[in-house]
């Protein structure tokens, strides 16, 4: 963990690895950094999404909503 990390988790799913990192921002406040790492043509490809603390509830609500449709 780096110095601004609060919690980290990792999920290996086939050729993809997902990282979930809760971090403390430089001006305070927390955020979630979601990262996806895949290998393509021998190169590591990384995508990131940042969810800030003040948007977390709305993000989770939207995620729950789409998960209902994904599971049908």
Backbone as XML, in Angstrom:
<?xml version="1.0"?>
<chain id="A" units="angstrom">
  <residue number="1" name="UNK">
    <atom name="N" x="0.842" y="-1.178" z="0.000"/>
    <atom name="CA" x="0.000" y="0.000" z="0.000"/>
    <atom name="C" x="0.888" y="1.242" z="0.000"/>
  </residue>
  <residue number="2" name="UNK">
    <atom name="N" x="0.430" y="2.265" z="-0.750"/>
    <atom name="CA" x="1.181" y="3.512" z="-0.705"/>
    <atom name="C" x="0.680" y="4.375" z="0.450"/>
  </residue>
  <residue number="3" name="UNK">
    <atom name="N" x="1.282" y="5.537" z="0.636"/>
    <atom name="CA" x="1.005" y="6.330" z="1.828"/>
    <atom name="C" x="-0.391" y="6.933" z="1.898"/>
  </residue>
  <residue number="4" name="UNK">
    <atom name="N" x="-1.120" y="7.057" z="0.774"/>
    <atom name="CA" x="-2.479" y="7.595" z="0.860"/>
    <atom name="C" x="-3.547" y="6.516" z="0.715"/>
  </residue>
  <residue number="5" name="UNK">
    <atom name="N" x="-3.142" y="5.247" z="0.725"/>
    <atom name="CA" x="-4.093" y="4.140" z="0.631"/>
    <atom name="C" x="-4.715" y="3.841" z="1.984"/>
  </residue>
  <residue number="6" name="UNK">
    <atom name="N" x="-6.019" y="3.579" z="1.948"/>
    <atom name="CA" x="-6.753" y="3.221" z="3.158"/>
    <atom name="C" x="-7.122" y="1.742" z="3.119"/>
  </residue>
  <residue number="7" name="UNK">
    <atom name="N" x="-7.526" y="1.277" z="1.938"/>
    <atom name="CA" x="-7.896" y="-0.132" z="1.778"/>
    <atom name="C" x="-7.690" y="-0.524" z="0.317"/>
  </residue>
  <residue number="8" name="UNK">
    <atom name="N" x="-7.256" y="-1.759" z="0.094"/>
    <atom name="CA" x="-7.049" y="-2.280" z="-1.257"/>
    <atom name="C" x="-7.624" y="-3.689" z="-1.365"/>
  </residue>
  <residue number="9" name="UNK">
    <atom name="N" x="-8.181" y="-3.993" z="-2.541"/>
    <atom name="CA" x="-8.652" y="-5.351" z="-2.831"/>
    <atom name="C" x="-8.350" y="-5.635" z="-4.290"/>
  </residue>
  <residue number="10" name="UNK">
    <atom name="N" x="-8.222" y="-6.915" z="-4.622"/>
    <atom name="CA" x="-7.881" y="-7.333" z="-5.983"/>
    <atom name="C" x="-8.759" y="-8.509" z="-6.374"/>
  </residue>
  <residue number="11" name="UNK">
    <atom name="N" x="-9.193" y="-8.529" z="-7.633"/>
    <atom name="CA" x="-10.015" y="-9.611" z="-8.164"/>
    <atom name="C" x="-9.419" y="-10.052" z="-9.488"/>
  </residue>
  <residue number="12" name="UNK">
    <atom name="N" x="-8.998" y="-11.319" z="-9.571"/>
    <atom name="CA" x="-8.515" y="-11.877" z="-10.833"/>
    <atom name="C" x="-9.678" y="-12.566" z="-11.507"/>
  </residue>
  <residue number="13" name="UNK">
    <atom name="N" x="-9.947" y="-12.180" z="-12.764"/>
    <atom name="CA" x="-11.088" y="-12.701" z="-13.512"/>
    <atom name="C" x="-10.628" y="-13.021" z="-14.930"/>
  </residue>
  <residue number="14" name="UNK">
    <atom name="N" x="-10.194" y="-14.251" z="-15.142"/>
    <atom name="CA" x="-9.703" y="-14.637" z="-16.467"/>
    <atom name="C" x="-8.455" y="-13.857" z="-16.826"/>
  </residue>
  <residue number="15" name="UNK">
    <atom name="N" x="-8.493" y="-13.179" z="-17.977"/>
    <atom name="CA" x="-7.338" y="-12.407" z="-18.440"/>
    <atom name="C" x="-7.309" y="-10.989" z="-17.876"/>
  </residue>
  <residue number="16" name="UNK">
    <atom name="N" x="-8.249" y="-10.698" z="-17.001"/>
    <atom name="CA" x="-8.346" y="-9.353" z="-16.428"/>
    <atom name="C" x="-8.088" y="-9.405" z="-14.922"/>
  </residue>
  <residue number="17" name="UNK">
    <atom name="N" x="-7.510" y="-8.351" z="-14.428"/>
    <atom name="CA" x="-7.361" y="-8.171" z="-12.988"/>
    <atom name="C" x="-7.963" y="-6.823" z="-12.643"/>
  </residue>
  <residue number="18" name="UNK">
    <atom name="N" x="-8.820" y="-6.812" z="-11.624"/>
    <atom name="CA" x="-9.468" y="-5.592" z="-11.171"/>
    <atom name="C" x="-8.897" y="-5.214" z="-9.810"/>
  </residue>
  <residue number="19" name="UNK">
    <atom name="N" x="-8.629" y="-3.935" z="-9.639"/>
    <atom name="CA" x="-8.122" y="-3.410" z="-8.375"/>
    <atom name="C" x="-9.121" y="-2.384" z="-7.840"/>
  </residue>
  <residue number="20" name="UNK">
    <atom name="N" x="-9.393" y="-2.465" z="-6.556"/>
    <atom name="CA" x="-10.296" y="-1.557" z="-5.865"/>
    <atom name="C" x="-9.478" y="-0.893" z="-4.757"/>
  </residue>
  <residue number="21" name="UNK">
    <atom name="N" x="-9.221" y="0.374" z="-4.893"/>
    <atom name="CA" x="-8.372" y="1.085" z="-3.938"/>
    <atom name="C" x="-9.107" y="2.279" z="-3.355"/>
  </residue>
  <residue number="22" name="UNK">
    <atom name="N" x="-9.246" y="2.308" z="-2.036"/>
    <atom name="CA" x="-9.792" y="3.476" z="-1.348"/>
    <atom name="C" x="-8.591" y="4.310" z="-0.913"/>
  </residue>
  <residue number="23" name="UNK">
    <atom name="N" x="-8.616" y="5.587" z="-1.302"/>
    <atom name="CA" x="-7.476" y="6.457" z="-1.027"/>
    <atom name="C" x="-7.931" y="7.757" z="-0.384"/>
  </residue>
  <residue number="24" name="UNK">
    <atom name="N" x="-6.993" y="8.415" z="0.264"/>
    <atom name="CA" x="-7.216" y="9.725" z="0.862"/>
    <atom name="C" x="-6.663" y="10.763" z="-0.108"/>
  </residue>
  <residue number="25" name="UNK">
    <atom name="N" x="-7.479" y="11.749" z="-0.453"/>
    <atom name="CA" x="-7.047" y="12.796" z="-1.372"/>
    <atom name="C" x="-6.062" y="13.751" z="-0.711"/>
  </residue>
  <residue number="26" name="UNK">
    <atom name="N" x="-5.281" y="14.477" z="-1.505"/>
    <atom name="CA" x="-4.278" y="15.392" z="-0.946"/>
    <atom name="C" x="-4.893" y="16.539" z="-0.147"/>
  </residue>
  <residue number="27" name="UNK">
    <atom name="N" x="-6.138" y="16.899" z="-0.449"/>
    <atom name="CA" x="-6.816" y="17.970" z="0.286"/>
    <atom name="C" x="-7.872" y="17.411" z="1.241"/>
  </residue>
  <residue number="28" name="UNK">
    <atom name="N" x="-7.761" y="16.141" z="1.560"/>
    <atom name="CA" x="-8.761" y="15.473" z="2.399"/>
    <atom name="C" x="-9.812" y="14.841" z="1.515"/>
  </residue>
  <residue number="29" name="UNK">
    <atom name="N" x="-10.730" y="14.150" z="2.116"/>
    <atom name="CA" x="-11.752" y="13.448" z="1.347"/>
    <atom name="C" x="-11.206" y="12.148" z="0.789"/>
  </residue>
  <residue number="30" name="UNK">
    <atom name="N" x="-12.072" y="11.204" z="0.658"/>
    <atom name="CA" x="-11.685" y="9.882" z="0.151"/>
    <atom name="C" x="-12.266" y="9.653" z="-1.227"/>
  </residue>
  <residue number="31" name="UNK">
    <atom name="N" x="-11.662" y="8.729" z="-1.948"/>
    <atom name="CA" x="-12.162" y="8.339" z="-3.257"/>
    <atom name="C" x="-11.836" y="6.880" z="-3.514"/>
  </residue>
  <residue number="32" name="UNK">
    <atom name="N" x="-12.594" y="6.294" z="-4.418"/>
    <atom name="CA" x="-12.382" y="4.917" z="-4.851"/>
    <atom name="C" x="-11.749" y="4.956" z="-6.225"/>
  </residue>
  <residue number="33" name="UNK">
    <atom name="N" x="-10.649" y="4.258" z="-6.381"/>
    <atom name="CA" x="-10.009" y="4.132" z="-7.688"/>
    <atom name="C" x="-10.222" y="2.696" z="-8.157"/>
  </residue>
  <residue number="34" name="UNK">
    <atom name="N" x="-10.959" y="2.528" z="-9.248"/>
    <atom name="CA" x="-11.179" y="1.215" z="-9.861"/>
    <atom name="C" x="-10.217" y="1.097" z="-11.032"/>
  </residue>
  <residue number="35" name="UNK">
    <atom name="N" x="-9.442" y="0.035" z="-11.067"/>
    <atom name="CA" x="-8.492" y="-0.183" z="-12.158"/>
    <atom name="C" x="-8.727" y="-1.552" z="-12.771"/>
  </residue>
  <residue number="36" name="UNK">
    <atom name="N" x="-8.599" y="-1.614" z="-14.091"/>
    <atom name="CA" x="-8.666" y="-2.881" z="-14.817"/>
    <atom name="C" x="-7.349" y="-3.027" z="-15.561"/>
  </residue>
  <residue number="37" name="UNK">
    <atom name="N" x="-6.704" y="-4.180" z="-15.398"/>
    <atom name="CA" x="-5.443" y="-4.445" z="-16.074"/>
    <atom name="C" x="-5.617" y="-5.681" z="-16.932"/>
  </residue>
  <residue number="38" name="UNK">
    <atom name="N" x="-5.256" y="-5.552" z="-18.213"/>
    <atom name="CA" x="-5.280" y="-6.683" z="-19.146"/>
    <atom name="C" x="-3.962" y="-6.694" z="-19.910"/>
  </residue>
  <residue number="39" name="UNK">
    <atom name="N" x="-3.667" y="-7.823" z="-20.520"/>
    <atom name="CA" x="-2.480" y="-7.930" z="-21.374"/>
    <atom name="C" x="-2.948" y="-7.996" z="-22.819"/>
  </residue>
  <residue number="40" name="UNK">
    <atom name="N" x="-2.365" y="-7.158" z="-23.678"/>
    <atom name="CA" x="-2.698" y="-7.165" z="-25.097"/>
    <atom name="C" x="-1.408" y="-7.033" z="-25.883"/>
  </residue>
  <residue number="41" name="UNK">
    <atom name="N" x="-1.147" y="-8.032" z="-26.719"/>
    <atom name="CA" x="0.076" y="-8.060" z="-27.526"/>
    <atom name="C" x="1.327" y="-7.912" z="-26.667"/>
  </residue>
  <residue number="42" name="UNK">
    <atom name="N" x="1.301" y="-8.563" z="-25.500"/>
    <atom name="CA" x="2.447" y="-8.540" z="-24.601"/>
    <atom name="C" x="2.607" y="-7.247" z="-23.819"/>
  </residue>
  <residue number="43" name="UNK">
    <atom name="N" x="1.663" y="-6.325" z="-23.954"/>
    <atom name="CA" x="1.743" y="-5.058" z="-23.240"/>
    <atom name="C" x="0.617" y="-4.973" z="-22.212"/>
  </residue>
  <residue number="44" name="UNK">
    <atom name="N" x="0.943" y="-4.411" z="-21.073"/>
    <atom name="CA" x="-0.064" y="-4.220" z="-20.028"/>
    <atom name="C" x="-0.916" y="-3.003" z="-20.378"/>
  </residue>
  <residue number="45" name="UNK">
    <atom name="N" x="-2.215" y="-3.209" z="-20.402"/>
    <atom name="CA" x="-3.169" y="-2.131" z="-20.665"/>
    <atom name="C" x="-3.917" y="-1.864" z="-19.364"/>
  </residue>
  <residue number="46" name="UNK">
    <atom name="N" x="-4.012" y="-0.600" z="-18.984"/>
    <atom name="CA" x="-4.642" y="-0.243" z="-17.715"/>
    <atom name="C" x="-5.696" y="0.835" z="-17.957"/>
  </residue>
  <residue number="47" name="UNK">
    <atom name="N" x="-6.868" y="0.623" z="-17.367"/>
    <atom name="CA" x="-7.954" y="1.607" z="-17.396"/>
    <atom name="C" x="-8.310" y="1.940" z="-15.962"/>
  </residue>
  <residue number="48" name="UNK">
    <atom name="N" x="-8.663" y="3.208" z="-15.730"/>
    <atom name="CA" x="-8.990" y="3.625" z="-14.365"/>
    <atom name="C" x="-10.247" y="4.484" z="-14.351"/>
  </residue>
  <residue number="49" name="UNK">
    <atom name="N" x="-10.979" y="4.355" z="-13.259"/>
    <atom name="CA" x="-12.141" y="5.196" z="-12.981"/>
    <atom name="C" x="-12.000" y="5.660" z="-11.532"/>
  </residue>
  <residue number="50" name="UNK">
    <atom name="N" x="-12.253" y="6.931" z="-11.306"/>
    <atom name="CA" x="-12.203" y="7.492" z="-9.959"/>
    <atom name="C" x="-13.619" y="7.862" z="-9.534"/>
  </residue>
  <residue number="51" name="UNK">
    <atom name="N" x="-14.031" y="7.382" z="-8.366"/>
    <atom name="CA" x="-15.340" y="7.696" z="-7.794"/>
    <atom name="C" x="-15.075" y="8.464" z="-6.505"/>
  </residue>
  <residue number="52" name="UNK">
    <atom name="N" x="-15.455" y="9.726" z="-6.496"/>
    <atom name="CA" x="-15.189" y="10.556" z="-5.335"/>
    <atom name="C" x="-16.258" y="10.348" z="-4.268"/>
  </residue>
  <residue number="53" name="UNK">
    <atom name="N" x="-15.861" y="10.565" z="-3.040"/>
    <atom name="CA" x="-16.689" y="10.272" z="-1.869"/>
    <atom name="C" x="-18.077" y="10.898" z="-1.983"/>
  </residue>
  <residue number="54" name="UNK">
    <atom name="N" x="-18.175" y="12.120" z="-2.480"/>
    <atom name="CA" x="-19.475" y="12.778" z="-2.553"/>
    <atom name="C" x="-20.371" y="12.256" z="-3.668"/>
  </residue>
  <residue number="55" name="UNK">
    <atom name="N" x="-19.839" y="11.379" z="-4.530"/>
    <atom name="CA" x="-20.637" y="10.758" z="-5.593"/>
    <atom name="C" x="-20.866" y="9.269" z="-5.364"/>
  </residue>
  <residue number="56" name="UNK">
    <atom name="N" x="-20.320" y="8.717" z="-4.299"/>
    <atom name="CA" x="-20.328" y="7.272" z="-4.077"/>
    <atom name="C" x="-21.734" y="6.689" z="-3.945"/>
  </residue>
  <residue number="57" name="UNK">
    <atom name="N" x="-22.620" y="7.356" z="-3.204"/>
    <atom name="CA" x="-23.971" y="6.814" z="-3.022"/>
    <atom name="C" x="-24.734" y="6.763" z="-4.336"/>
  </residue>
  <residue number="58" name="UNK">
    <atom name="N" x="-24.637" y="7.816" z="-5.138"/>
    <atom name="CA" x="-25.326" y="7.837" z="-6.431"/>
    <atom name="C" x="-24.739" y="6.794" z="-7.381"/>
  </residue>
  <residue number="59" name="UNK">
    <atom name="N" x="-23.411" y="6.625" z="-7.326"/>
    <atom name="CA" x="-22.748" y="5.619" z="-8.156"/>
    <atom name="C" x="-23.245" y="4.228" z="-7.793"/>
  </residue>
  <residue number="60" name="UNK">
    <atom name="N" x="-23.299" y="3.933" z="-6.500"/>
    <atom name="CA" x="-23.747" y="2.622" z="-6.037"/>
    <atom name="C" x="-25.211" y="2.390" z="-6.396"/>
  </residue>
  <residue number="61" name="UNK">
    <atom name="N" x="-26.039" y="3.401" z="-6.270"/>
    <atom name="CA" x="-27.448" y="3.281" z="-6.631"/>
    <atom name="C" x="-27.590" y="2.940" z="-8.121"/>
  </residue>
  <residue number="62" name="UNK">
    <atom name="N" x="-26.840" y="3.611" z="-8.971"/>
    <atom name="CA" x="-26.887" y="3.328" z="-10.410"/>
    <atom name="C" x="-26.347" y="1.940" z="-10.719"/>
  </residue>
  <residue number="63" name="UNK">
    <atom name="N" x="-25.296" y="1.546" z="-10.032"/>
    <atom name="CA" x="-24.726" y="0.212" z="-10.231"/>
    <atom name="C" x="-25.721" y="-0.864" z="-9.822"/>
  </residue>
  <residue number="64" name="UNK">
    <atom name="N" x="-26.393" y="-0.680" z="-8.705"/>
    <atom name="CA" x="-27.430" y="-1.633" z="-8.279"/>
    <atom name="C" x="-28.536" y="-1.739" z="-9.328"/>
  </residue>
  <residue number="65" name="UNK">
    <atom name="N" x="-28.921" y="-0.600" z="-9.875"/>
    <atom name="CA" x="-29.980" y="-0.580" z="-10.885"/>
    <atom name="C" x="-29.594" y="-1.380" z="-12.126"/>
  </residue>
  <residue number="66" name="UNK">
    <atom name="N" x="-28.391" y="-1.185" z="-12.632"/>
    <atom name="CA" x="-27.997" y="-1.916" z="-13.842"/>
    <atom name="C" x="-27.726" y="-3.382" z="-13.540"/>
  </residue>
  <residue number="67" name="UNK">
    <atom name="N" x="-27.290" y="-3.708" z="-12.316"/>
    <atom name="CA" x="-27.059" y="-5.102" z="-11.952"/>
    <atom name="C" x="-28.353" y="-5.908" z="-11.999"/>
  </residue>
  <residue number="68" name="UNK">
    <atom name="N" x="-29.480" y="-5.286" z="-11.650"/>
    <atom name="CA" x="-30.775" y="-5.964" z="-11.738"/>
    <atom name="C" x="-31.043" y="-6.401" z="-13.174"/>
  </residue>
  <residue number="69" name="UNK">
    <atom name="N" x="-30.714" y="-5.568" z="-14.129"/>
    <atom name="CA" x="-30.952" y="-5.885" z="-15.545"/>
    <atom name="C" x="-29.916" y="-6.875" z="-16.079"/>
  </residue>
  <residue number="70" name="UNK">
    <atom name="N" x="-28.699" y="-6.817" z="-15.544"/>
    <atom name="CA" x="-27.654" y="-7.742" z="-15.966"/>
    <atom name="C" x="-27.978" y="-9.170" z="-15.553"/>
  </residue>
  <residue number="71" name="UNK">
    <atom name="N" x="-28.644" y="-9.340" z="-14.417"/>
    <atom name="CA" x="-28.911" y="-10.663" z="-13.876"/>
    <atom name="C" x="-30.181" y="-11.289" z="-14.447"/>
  </residue>
  <residue number="72" name="UNK">
    <atom name="N" x="-30.899" y="-10.579" z="-15.293"/>
    <atom name="CA" x="-32.123" y="-11.132" z="-15.883"/>
    <atom name="C" x="-31.800" y="-12.122" z="-16.974"/>
  </residue>
</chain>
